[in-house]
Amino acid sequence: MLCCGSLAKVVADCEIVICTAIGRGAAGHLAQAGVRLAIVPEGTLVDAAVAQYRAGKLLAGGEPSACDHGHAHAAHGCKN
């Protein structure tokens, strides 16, 4: 299973991650890795989000969603 710390390692060479939702832990790991985060509305098409980013119209930022899966990271095998 890919955990939030592992996710940051996988995308560490990216300049930005575009997503519709992300937990606070994952957002923090991305920030520590120097990867910017852009949260777009659910239903946003990937091509549209990338086009907005390339045109300079998609700003990094957004509020991470709270982790609501009700258990500690160790419970789902996370080692990070």
PDB file of N, CA, C and O in Angstrom:
ATOM      1  N   MET A   1       0.841  -1.174   0.000  1.00  0.00           N
ATOM      2  CA  MET A   1       0.000   0.000   0.000  1.00  0.00           C
ATOM      3  C   MET A   1       0.892   1.244   0.000  1.00  0.00           C
ATOM      4  O   MET A   1       1.893   1.302   0.714  1.00  0.00           O
ATOM      5  N   LEU A   2       0.523   2.220  -0.794  1.00  0.00           N
ATOM      6  CA  LEU A   2       1.269   3.465  -0.878  1.00  0.00           C
ATOM      7  C   LEU A   2       0.768   4.417   0.191  1.00  0.00           C
ATOM      8  O   LEU A   2      -0.404   4.794   0.188  1.00  0.00           O
ATOM      9  N   CYS A   3       1.629   4.805   1.091  1.00  0.00           N
ATOM     10  CA  CYS A   3       1.256   5.712   2.181  1.00  0.00           C
ATOM     11  C   CYS A   3       1.666   7.131   1.843  1.00  0.00           C
ATOM     12  O   CYS A   3       2.403   7.369   0.887  1.00  0.00           O
ATOM     13  N   CYS A   4       1.178   8.072   2.642  1.00  0.00           N
ATOM     14  CA  CYS A   4       1.387   9.481   2.312  1.00  0.00           C
ATOM     15  C   CYS A   4       2.868   9.860   2.236  1.00  0.00           C
ATOM     16  O   CYS A   4       3.244  10.670   1.389  1.00  0.00           O
ATOM     17  N   GLY A   5       3.704   9.303   3.089  1.00  0.00           N
ATOM     18  CA  GLY A   5       5.131   9.597   3.012  1.00  0.00           C
ATOM     19  C   GLY A   5       5.762   8.990   1.772  1.00  0.00           C
ATOM     20  O   GLY A   5       6.634   9.596   1.148  1.00  0.00           O
ATOM     21  N   SER A   6       5.321   7.797   1.421  1.00  0.00           N
ATOM     22  CA  SER A   6       5.823   7.140   0.220  1.00  0.00           C
ATOM     23  C   SER A   6       5.394   7.884  -1.033  1.00  0.00           C
ATOM     24  O   SER A   6       6.153   7.976  -1.998  1.00  0.00           O
ATOM     25  N   LEU A   7       4.178   8.416  -1.019  1.00  0.00           N
ATOM     26  CA  LEU A   7       3.673   9.202  -2.154  1.00  0.00           C
ATOM     27  C   LEU A   7       4.610  10.365  -2.438  1.00  0.00           C
ATOM     28  O   LEU A   7       4.958  10.613  -3.592  1.00  0.00           O
ATOM     29  N   ALA A   8       5.018  11.074  -1.407  1.00  0.00           N
ATOM     30  CA  ALA A   8       5.912  12.218  -1.590  1.00  0.00           C
ATOM     31  C   ALA A   8       7.237  11.791  -2.206  1.00  0.00           C
ATOM     32  O   ALA A   8       7.799  12.521  -3.023  1.00  0.00           O
ATOM     33  N   LYS A   9       7.739  10.633  -1.833  1.00  0.00           N
ATOM     34  CA  LYS A   9       8.992  10.144  -2.403  1.00  0.00           C
ATOM     35  C   LYS A   9       8.826   9.824  -3.885  1.00  0.00           C
ATOM     36  O   LYS A   9       9.723  10.099  -4.682  1.00  0.00           O
ATOM     37  N   VAL A  10       7.687   9.247  -4.257  1.00  0.00           N
ATOM     38  CA  VAL A  10       7.432   8.862  -5.650  1.00  0.00           C
ATOM     39  C   VAL A  10       7.342  10.083  -6.560  1.00  0.00           C
ATOM     40  O   VAL A  10       7.781  10.031  -7.709  1.00  0.00           O
ATOM     41  N   VAL A  11       6.780  11.175  -6.061  1.00  0.00           N
ATOM     42  CA  VAL A  11       6.570  12.362  -6.897  1.00  0.00           C
ATOM     43  C   VAL A  11       7.531  13.500  -6.560  1.00  0.00           C
ATOM     44  O   VAL A  11       7.301  14.641  -6.958  1.00  0.00           O
ATOM     45  N   ALA A  12       8.595  13.202  -5.838  1.00  0.00           N
ATOM     46  CA  ALA A  12       9.531  14.239  -5.390  1.00  0.00           C
ATOM     47  C   ALA A  12      10.158  15.025  -6.533  1.00  0.00           C
ATOM     48  O   ALA A  12      10.574  16.165  -6.332  1.00  0.00           O
ATOM     49  N   ASP A  13      10.237  14.445  -7.727  1.00  0.00           N
ATOM     50  CA  ASP A  13      10.820  15.163  -8.856  1.00  0.00           C
ATOM     51  C   ASP A  13       9.776  15.968  -9.634  1.00  0.00           C
ATOM     52  O   ASP A  13      10.102  16.588 -10.646  1.00  0.00           O
ATOM     53  N   CYS A  14       8.544  15.963  -9.174  1.00  0.00           N
ATOM     54  CA  CYS A  14       7.480  16.753  -9.812  1.00  0.00           C
ATOM     55  C   CYS A  14       7.457  18.154  -9.210  1.00  0.00           C
ATOM     56  O   CYS A  14       7.850  18.352  -8.061  1.00  0.00           O
ATOM     57  N   GLU A  15       6.999  19.107  -9.984  1.00  0.00           N
ATOM     58  CA  GLU A  15       6.882  20.458  -9.432  1.00  0.00           C
ATOM     59  C   GLU A  15       5.531  20.691  -8.783  1.00  0.00           C
ATOM     60  O   GLU A  15       5.404  21.553  -7.914  1.00  0.00           O
ATOM     61  N   ILE A  16       4.509  19.929  -9.197  1.00  0.00           N
ATOM     62  CA  ILE A  16       3.172  20.122  -8.640  1.00  0.00           C
ATOM     63  C   ILE A  16       2.378  18.820  -8.729  1.00  0.00           C
ATOM     64  O   ILE A  16       2.550  18.037  -9.664  1.00  0.00           O
ATOM     65  N   VAL A  17       1.516  18.602  -7.754  1.00  0.00           N
ATOM     66  CA  VAL A  17       0.541  17.513  -7.782  1.00  0.00           C
ATOM     67  C   VAL A  17      -0.823  18.174  -7.850  1.00  0.00           C
ATOM     68  O   VAL A  17      -1.150  19.039  -7.037  1.00  0.00           O
ATOM     69  N   ILE A  18      -1.619  17.757  -8.833  1.00  0.00           N
ATOM     70  CA  ILE A  18      -2.971  18.286  -9.006  1.00  0.00           C
ATOM     71  C   ILE A  18      -3.941  17.185  -8.593  1.00  0.00           C
ATOM     72  O   ILE A  18      -3.874  16.072  -9.114  1.00  0.00           O
ATOM     73  N   CYS A  19      -4.835  17.486  -7.665  1.00  0.00           N
ATOM     74  CA  CYS A  19      -5.779  16.477  -7.189  1.00  0.00           C
ATOM     75  C   CYS A  19      -7.083  17.133  -6.750  1.00  0.00           C
ATOM     76  O   CYS A  19      -7.172  18.356  -6.643  1.00  0.00           O
ATOM     77  N   THR A  20      -8.083  16.309  -6.499  1.00  0.00           N
ATOM     78  CA  THR A  20      -9.363  16.839  -6.033  1.00  0.00           C
ATOM     79  C   THR A  20      -9.475  16.803  -4.517  1.00  0.00           C
ATOM     80  O   THR A  20     -10.263  17.558  -3.948  1.00  0.00           O
ATOM     81  N   ALA A  21      -8.723  15.960  -3.858  1.00  0.00           N
ATOM     82  CA  ALA A  21      -8.730  15.865  -2.402  1.00  0.00           C
ATOM     83  C   ALA A  21      -7.435  15.214  -1.949  1.00  0.00           C
ATOM     84  O   ALA A  21      -6.849  14.397  -2.660  1.00  0.00           O
ATOM     85  N   ILE A  22      -6.998  15.590  -0.750  1.00  0.00           N
ATOM     86  CA  ILE A  22      -5.771  15.008  -0.192  1.00  0.00           C
ATOM     87  C   ILE A  22      -5.806  15.226   1.308  1.00  0.00           C
ATOM     88  O   ILE A  22      -6.276  16.260   1.785  1.00  0.00           O
ATOM     89  N   GLY A  23      -5.317  14.267   2.036  1.00  0.00           N
ATOM     90  CA  GLY A  23      -5.264  14.395   3.489  1.00  0.00           C
ATOM     91  C   GLY A  23      -4.156  15.338   3.926  1.00  0.00           C
ATOM     92  O   GLY A  23      -3.229  15.635   3.172  1.00  0.00           O
ATOM     93  N   ARG A  24      -4.276  15.795   5.151  1.00  0.00           N
ATOM     94  CA  ARG A  24      -3.283  16.742   5.686  1.00  0.00           C
ATOM     95  C   ARG A  24      -1.888  16.127   5.774  1.00  0.00           C
ATOM     96  O   ARG A  24      -0.892  16.803   5.516  1.00  0.00           O
ATOM     97  N   GLY A  25      -1.817  14.848   6.136  1.00  0.00           N
ATOM     98  CA  GLY A  25      -0.509  14.186   6.223  1.00  0.00           C
ATOM     99  C   GLY A  25       0.191  14.145   4.888  1.00  0.00           C
ATOM    100  O   GLY A  25       1.371  14.482   4.790  1.00  0.00           O
ATOM    101  N   ALA A  26      -0.528  13.733   3.855  1.00  0.00           N
ATOM    102  CA  ALA A  26       0.057  13.667   2.515  1.00  0.00           C
ATOM    103  C   ALA A  26       0.457  15.054   2.036  1.00  0.00           C
ATOM    104  O   ALA A  26       1.521  15.226   1.440  1.00  0.00           O
ATOM    105  N   ALA A  27      -0.394  16.043   2.294  1.00  0.00           N
ATOM    106  CA  ALA A  27      -0.074  17.425   1.898  1.00  0.00           C
ATOM    107  C   ALA A  27       1.197  17.901   2.595  1.00  0.00           C
ATOM    108  O   ALA A  27       2.027  18.576   1.986  1.00  0.00           O
ATOM    109  N   GLY A  28       1.347  17.554   3.859  1.00  0.00           N
ATOM    110  CA  GLY A  28       2.543  17.932   4.603  1.00  0.00           C
ATOM    111  C   GLY A  28       3.795  17.270   4.062  1.00  0.00           C
ATOM    112  O   GLY A  28       4.838  17.913   3.947  1.00  0.00           O
ATOM    113  N   HIS A  29       3.701  15.992   3.729  1.00  0.00           N
ATOM    114  CA  HIS A  29       4.848  15.281   3.153  1.00  0.00           C
ATOM    115  C   HIS A  29       5.229  15.883   1.802  1.00  0.00           C
ATOM    116  O   HIS A  29       6.413  16.031   1.500  1.00  0.00           O
ATOM    117  N   LEU A  30       4.238  16.229   0.995  1.00  0.00           N
ATOM    118  CA  LEU A  30       4.535  16.855  -0.303  1.00  0.00           C
ATOM    119  C   LEU A  30       5.242  18.190  -0.099  1.00  0.00           C
ATOM    120  O   LEU A  30       6.220  18.492  -0.782  1.00  0.00           O
ATOM    121  N   ALA A  31       4.745  18.982   0.838  1.00  0.00           N
ATOM    122  CA  ALA A  31       5.369  20.287   1.118  1.00  0.00           C
ATOM    123  C   ALA A  31       6.816  20.105   1.564  1.00  0.00           C
ATOM    124  O   ALA A  31       7.699  20.842   1.124  1.00  0.00           O
ATOM    125  N   GLN A  32       7.064  19.130   2.432  1.00  0.00           N
ATOM    126  CA  GLN A  32       8.432  18.874   2.899  1.00  0.00           C
ATOM    127  C   GLN A  32       9.345  18.439   1.754  1.00  0.00           C
ATOM    128  O   GLN A  32      10.548  18.699   1.782  1.00  0.00           O
ATOM    129  N   ALA A  33       8.773  17.780   0.753  1.00  0.00           N
ATOM    130  CA  ALA A  33       9.551  17.339  -0.406  1.00  0.00           C
ATOM    131  C   ALA A  33       9.701  18.450  -1.443  1.00  0.00           C
ATOM    132  O   ALA A  33      10.370  18.267  -2.460  1.00  0.00           O
ATOM    133  N   GLY A  34       9.076  19.607  -1.185  1.00  0.00           N
ATOM    134  CA  GLY A  34       9.176  20.726  -2.116  1.00  0.00           C
ATOM    135  C   GLY A  34       8.238  20.625  -3.305  1.00  0.00           C
ATOM    136  O   GLY A  34       8.425  21.316  -4.306  1.00  0.00           O
ATOM    137  N   VAL A  35       7.224  19.762  -3.201  1.00  0.00           N
ATOM    138  CA  VAL A  35       6.247  19.597  -4.270  1.00  0.00           C
ATOM    139  C   VAL A  35       5.030  20.450  -3.953  1.00  0.00           C
ATOM    140  O   VAL A  35       4.429  20.319  -2.886  1.00  0.00           O
ATOM    141  N   ARG A  36       4.668  21.326  -4.888  1.00  0.00           N
ATOM    142  CA  ARG A  36       3.488  22.167  -4.691  1.00  0.00           C
ATOM    143  C   ARG A  36       2.227  21.347  -4.921  1.00  0.00           C
ATOM    144  O   ARG A  36       2.261  20.302  -5.570  1.00  0.00           O
ATOM    145  N   LEU A  37       1.132  21.829  -4.389  1.00  0.00           N
ATOM    146  CA  LEU A  37      -0.131  21.123  -4.442  1.00  0.00           C
ATOM    147  C   LEU A  37      -1.202  22.061  -4.972  1.00  0.00           C
ATOM    148  O   LEU A  37      -1.301  23.209  -4.538  1.00  0.00           O
ATOM    149  N   ALA A  38      -2.002  21.573  -5.908  1.00  0.00           N
ATOM    150  CA  ALA A  38      -3.151  22.332  -6.403  1.00  0.00           C
ATOM    151  C   ALA A  38      -4.377  21.443  -6.261  1.00  0.00           C
ATOM    152  O   ALA A  38      -4.425  20.347  -6.819  1.00  0.00           O
ATOM    153  N   ILE A  39      -5.360  21.913  -5.519  1.00  0.00           N
ATOM    154  CA  ILE A  39      -6.597  21.165  -5.337  1.00  0.00           C
ATOM    155  C   ILE A  39      -7.647  21.776  -6.243  1.00  0.00           C
ATOM    156  O   ILE A  39      -7.935  22.970  -6.171  1.00  0.00           O
ATOM    157  N   VAL A  40      -8.216  20.935  -7.100  1.00  0.00           N
ATOM    158  CA  VAL A  40      -9.227  21.380  -8.057  1.00  0.00           C
ATOM    159  C   VAL A  40     -10.571  20.759  -7.680  1.00  0.00           C
ATOM    160  O   VAL A  40     -10.607  19.753  -6.971  1.00  0.00           O
ATOM    161  N   PRO A  41     -11.668  21.341  -8.140  1.00  0.00           N
ATOM    162  CA  PRO A  41     -12.985  20.795  -7.815  1.00  0.00           C
ATOM    163  C   PRO A  41     -13.164  19.379  -8.355  1.00  0.00           C
ATOM    164  O   PRO A  41     -12.668  19.045  -9.431  1.00  0.00           O
ATOM    165  N   GLU A  42     -13.872  18.558  -7.600  1.00  0.00           N
ATOM    166  CA  GLU A  42     -14.182  17.209  -8.053  1.00  0.00           C
ATOM    167  C   GLU A  42     -14.891  17.282  -9.391  1.00  0.00           C
ATOM    168  O   GLU A  42     -15.746  18.144  -9.597  1.00  0.00           O
ATOM    169  N   GLY A  43     -14.549  16.400 -10.284  1.00  0.00           N
ATOM    170  CA  GLY A  43     -15.137  16.391 -11.614  1.00  0.00           C
ATOM    171  C   GLY A  43     -14.309  17.136 -12.649  1.00  0.00           C
ATOM    172  O   GLY A  43     -14.614  17.092 -13.841  1.00  0.00           O
ATOM    173  N   THR A  44     -13.255  17.825 -12.197  1.00  0.00           N
ATOM    174  CA  THR A  44     -12.374  18.520 -13.133  1.00  0.00           C
ATOM    175  C   THR A  44     -11.637  17.492 -13.985  1.00  0.00           C
ATOM    176  O   THR A  44     -11.002  16.581 -13.454  1.00  0.00           O
ATOM    177  N   LEU A  45     -11.720  17.635 -15.283  1.00  0.00           N
ATOM    178  CA  LEU A  45     -11.032  16.711 -16.172  1.00  0.00           C
ATOM    179  C   LEU A  45      -9.526  16.940 -16.104  1.00  0.00           C
ATOM    180  O   LEU A  45      -9.066  18.075 -15.982  1.00  0.00           O
ATOM    181  N   VAL A  46      -8.772  15.863 -16.182  1.00  0.00           N
ATOM    182  CA  VAL A  46      -7.312  15.941 -16.092  1.00  0.00           C
ATOM    183  C   VAL A  46      -6.757  16.875 -17.162  1.00  0.00           C
ATOM    184  O   VAL A  46      -5.939  17.744 -16.861  1.00  0.00           O
ATOM    185  N   ASP A  47      -7.191  16.704 -18.399  1.00  0.00           N
ATOM    186  CA  ASP A  47      -6.693  17.548 -19.485  1.00  0.00           C
ATOM    187  C   ASP A  47      -6.971  19.020 -19.212  1.00  0.00           C
ATOM    188  O   ASP A  47      -6.135  19.875 -19.504  1.00  0.00           O
ATOM    189  N   ALA A  48      -8.138  19.319 -18.657  1.00  0.00           N
ATOM    190  CA  ALA A  48      -8.495  20.709 -18.354  1.00  0.00           C
ATOM    191  C   ALA A  48      -7.602  21.269 -17.252  1.00  0.00           C
ATOM    192  O   ALA A  48      -7.149  22.411 -17.339  1.00  0.00           O
ATOM    193  N   ALA A  49      -7.347  20.470 -16.215  1.00  0.00           N
ATOM    194  CA  ALA A  49      -6.489  20.925 -15.121  1.00  0.00           C
ATOM    195  C   ALA A  49      -5.067  21.173 -15.603  1.00  0.00           C
ATOM    196  O   ALA A  49      -4.449  22.170 -15.229  1.00  0.00           O
ATOM    197  N   VAL A  50      -4.549  20.281 -16.424  1.00  0.00           N
ATOM    198  CA  VAL A  50      -3.189  20.443 -16.958  1.00  0.00           C
ATOM    199  C   VAL A  50      -3.127  21.663 -17.867  1.00  0.00           C
ATOM    200  O   VAL A  50      -2.158  22.421 -17.814  1.00  0.00           O
ATOM    201  N   ALA A  51      -4.134  21.862 -18.689  1.00  0.00           N
ATOM    202  CA  ALA A  51      -4.167  23.036 -19.571  1.00  0.00           C
ATOM    203  C   ALA A  51      -4.203  24.325 -18.751  1.00  0.00           C
ATOM    204  O   ALA A  51      -3.532  25.298 -19.096  1.00  0.00           O
ATOM    205  N   GLN A  52      -4.983  24.337 -17.667  1.00  0.00           N
ATOM    206  CA  GLN A  52      -5.033  25.519 -16.795  1.00  0.00           C
ATOM    207  C   GLN A  52      -3.669  25.772 -16.174  1.00  0.00           C
ATOM    208  O   GLN A  52      -3.218  26.915 -16.099  1.00  0.00           O
ATOM    209  N   TYR A  53      -3.011  24.705 -15.729  1.00  0.00           N
ATOM    210  CA  TYR A  53      -1.694  24.848 -15.126  1.00  0.00           C
ATOM    211  C   TYR A  53      -0.683  25.388 -16.130  1.00  0.00           C
ATOM    212  O   TYR A  53       0.071  26.311 -15.818  1.00  0.00           O
ATOM    213  N   ARG A  54      -0.663  24.822 -17.324  1.00  0.00           N
ATOM    214  CA  ARG A  54       0.292  25.262 -18.356  1.00  0.00           C
ATOM    215  C   ARG A  54       0.044  26.702 -18.779  1.00  0.00           C
ATOM    216  O   ARG A  54       0.977  27.408 -19.161  1.00  0.00           O
ATOM    217  N   ALA A  55      -1.210  27.140 -18.713  1.00  0.00           N
ATOM    218  CA  ALA A  55      -1.557  28.517 -19.076  1.00  0.00           C
ATOM    219  C   ALA A  55      -1.340  29.485 -17.917  1.00  0.00           C
ATOM    220  O   ALA A  55      -1.592  30.683 -18.050  1.00  0.00           O
ATOM    221  N   GLY A  56      -0.877  28.972 -16.787  1.00  0.00           N
ATOM    222  CA  GLY A  56      -0.638  29.829 -15.626  1.00  0.00           C
ATOM    223  C   GLY A  56      -1.910  30.235 -14.906  1.00  0.00           C
ATOM    224  O   GLY A  56      -1.906  31.192 -14.132  1.00  0.00           O
ATOM    225  N   LYS A  57      -2.997  29.520 -15.150  1.00  0.00           N
ATOM    226  CA  LYS A  57      -4.285  29.860 -14.544  1.00  0.00           C
ATOM    227  C   LYS A  57      -4.654  28.968 -13.365  1.00  0.00           C
ATOM    228  O   LYS A  57      -5.674  29.198 -12.715  1.00  0.00           O
ATOM    229  N   LEU A  58      -3.847  27.964 -13.082  1.00  0.00           N
ATOM    230  CA  LEU A  58      -4.099  27.078 -11.953  1.00  0.00           C
ATOM    231  C   LEU A  58      -3.070  27.389 -10.886  1.00  0.00           C
ATOM    232  O   LEU A  58      -1.879  27.135 -11.066  1.00  0.00           O
ATOM    233  N   LEU A  59      -3.523  27.929  -9.798  1.00  0.00           N
ATOM    234  CA  LEU A  59      -2.623  28.316  -8.728  1.00  0.00           C
ATOM    235  C   LEU A  59      -2.425  27.177  -7.751  1.00  0.00           C
ATOM    236  O   LEU A  59      -3.355  26.423  -7.463  1.00  0.00           O
ATOM    237  N   ALA A  60      -1.222  27.056  -7.247  1.00  0.00           N
ATOM    238  CA  ALA A  60      -0.961  26.071  -6.208  1.00  0.00           C
ATOM    239  C   ALA A  60      -1.656  26.528  -4.938  1.00  0.00           C
ATOM    240  O   ALA A  60      -1.781  27.724  -4.675  1.00  0.00           O
ATOM    241  N   GLY A  61      -2.094  25.580  -4.176  1.00  0.00           N
ATOM    242  CA  GLY A  61      -2.752  25.878  -2.913  1.00  0.00           C
ATOM    243  C   GLY A  61      -4.046  25.110  -2.787  1.00  0.00           C
ATOM    244  O   GLY A  61      -4.355  24.242  -3.604  1.00  0.00           O
ATOM    245  N   GLY A  62      -4.780  25.431  -1.776  1.00  0.00           N
ATOM    246  CA  GLY A  62      -6.024  24.729  -1.485  1.00  0.00           C
ATOM    247  C   GLY A  62      -5.930  24.100  -0.122  1.00  0.00           C
ATOM    248  O   GLY A  62      -4.837  23.843   0.382  1.00  0.00           O
ATOM    249  N   GLU A  63      -7.050  23.857   0.462  1.00  0.00           N
ATOM    250  CA  GLU A  63      -7.091  23.309   1.814  1.00  0.00           C
ATOM    251  C   GLU A  63      -7.152  21.784   1.761  1.00  0.00           C
ATOM    252  O   GLU A  63      -8.085  21.224   1.186  1.00  0.00           O
ATOM    253  N   PRO A  64      -6.163  21.107   2.358  1.00  0.00           N
ATOM    254  CA  PRO A  64      -6.230  19.647   2.410  1.00  0.00           C
ATOM    255  C   PRO A  64      -7.478  19.209   3.162  1.00  0.00           C
ATOM    256  O   PRO A  64      -7.923  19.886   4.088  1.00  0.00           O
ATOM    257  N   SER A  65      -8.035  18.081   2.763  1.00  0.00           N
ATOM    258  CA  SER A  65      -9.179  17.534   3.478  1.00  0.00           C
ATOM    259  C   SER A  65      -8.668  16.772   4.690  1.00  0.00           C
ATOM    260  O   SER A  65      -7.567  16.223   4.667  1.00  0.00           O
ATOM    261  N   ALA A  66      -9.451  16.742   5.724  1.00  0.00           N
ATOM    262  CA  ALA A  66      -9.045  16.022   6.933  1.00  0.00           C
ATOM    263  C   ALA A  66      -9.054  14.522   6.664  1.00  0.00           C
ATOM    264  O   ALA A  66      -9.895  14.018   5.920  1.00  0.00           O
ATOM    265  N   CYS A  67      -8.132  13.835   7.263  1.00  0.00           N
ATOM    266  CA  CYS A  67      -8.100  12.378   7.166  1.00  0.00           C
ATOM    267  C   CYS A  67      -9.261  11.842   7.989  1.00  0.00           C
ATOM    268  O   CYS A  67      -9.320  12.057   9.199  1.00  0.00           O
ATOM    269  N   ASP A  68     -10.171  11.154   7.343  1.00  0.00           N
ATOM    270  CA  ASP A  68     -11.344  10.677   8.074  1.00  0.00           C
ATOM    271  C   ASP A  68     -11.502   9.167   8.007  1.00  0.00           C
ATOM    272  O   ASP A  68     -12.593   8.644   8.234  1.00  0.00           O
ATOM    273  N   HIS A  69     -10.413   8.459   7.697  1.00  0.00           N
ATOM    274  CA  HIS A  69     -10.578   7.021   7.605  1.00  0.00           C
ATOM    275  C   HIS A  69     -10.453   6.327   8.948  1.00  0.00           C
ATOM    276  O   HIS A  69     -10.472   5.098   9.006  1.00  0.00           O
ATOM    277  N   GLY A  70     -10.325   7.082  10.027  1.00  0.00           N
ATOM    278  CA  GLY A  70     -10.517   6.572  11.375  1.00  0.00           C
ATOM    279  C   GLY A  70      -9.468   5.638  11.943  1.00  0.00           C
ATOM    280  O   GLY A  70      -9.781   4.841  12.828  1.00  0.00           O
ATOM    281  N   HIS A  71      -8.240   5.707  11.469  1.00  0.00           N
ATOM    282  CA  HIS A  71      -7.207   4.880  12.068  1.00  0.00           C
ATOM    283  C   HIS A  71      -5.837   5.506  11.850  1.00  0.00           C
ATOM    284  O   HIS A  71      -5.656   6.381  11.004  1.00  0.00           O
ATOM    285  N   ALA A  72      -4.893   5.039  12.628  1.00  0.00           N
ATOM    286  CA  ALA A  72      -3.526   5.542  12.499  1.00  0.00           C
ATOM    287  C   ALA A  72      -2.881   4.970  11.256  1.00  0.00           C
ATOM    288  O   ALA A  72      -3.306   3.931  10.750  1.00  0.00           O
ATOM    289  N   HIS A  73      -1.855   5.646  10.762  1.00  0.00           N
ATOM    290  CA  HIS A  73      -1.168   5.170   9.570  1.00  0.00           C
ATOM    291  C   HIS A  73      -0.649   3.756   9.723  1.00  0.00           C
ATOM    292  O   HIS A  73      -0.685   2.977   8.771  1.00  0.00           O
ATOM    293  N   ALA A  74      -0.165   3.412  10.906  1.00  0.00           N
ATOM    294  CA  ALA A  74       0.371   2.069  11.121  1.00  0.00           C
ATOM    295  C   ALA A  74      -0.689   1.000  10.892  1.00  0.00           C
ATOM    296  O   ALA A  74      -0.358  -0.132  10.539  1.00  0.00           O
ATOM    297  N   ALA A  75      -1.941   1.342  11.084  1.00  0.00           N
ATOM    298  CA  ALA A  75      -3.023   0.370  10.915  1.00  0.00           C
ATOM    299  C   ALA A  75      -3.164  -0.100   9.481  1.00  0.00           C
ATOM    300  O   ALA A  75      -3.663  -1.200   9.244  1.00  0.00           O
ATOM    301  N   HIS A  76      -2.736   0.708   8.515  1.00  0.00           N
ATOM    302  CA  HIS A  76      -2.832   0.260   7.120  1.00  0.00           C
ATOM    303  C   HIS A  76      -1.452   0.019   6.517  1.00  0.00           C
ATOM    304  O   HIS A  76      -1.266   0.105   5.303  1.00  0.00           O
ATOM    305  N   GLY A  77      -0.496  -0.283   7.378  1.00  0.00           N
ATOM    306  CA  GLY A  77       0.809  -0.724   6.908  1.00  0.00           C
ATOM    307  C   GLY A  77       1.770   0.381   6.542  1.00  0.00           C
ATOM    308  O   GLY A  77       2.800   0.108   5.925  1.00  0.00           O
ATOM    309  N   CYS A  78       1.482   1.599   6.892  1.00  0.00           N
ATOM    310  CA  CYS A  78       2.356   2.714   6.532  1.00  0.00           C
ATOM    311  C   CYS A  78       3.587   2.701   7.429  1.00  0.00           C
ATOM    312  O   CYS A  78       3.483   2.602   8.652  1.00  0.00           O
ATOM    313  N   LYS A  79       4.742   2.800   6.804  1.00  0.00           N
ATOM    314  CA  LYS A  79       5.990   2.831   7.548  1.00  0.00           C
ATOM    315  C   LYS A  79       6.597   4.227   7.553  1.00  0.00           C
ATOM    316  O   LYS A  79       7.693   4.422   8.077  1.00  0.00           O
ATOM    317  N   ASN A  80       5.895   5.201   6.973  1.00  0.00           N
ATOM    318  CA  ASN A  80       6.449   6.561   6.893  1.00  0.00           C
ATOM    319  C   ASN A  80       5.676   7.481   7.764  1.00  0.00           C
ATOM    320  O   ASN A  80       5.985   8.670   7.835  1.00  0.00           O
TER     321      ASN A  80
END
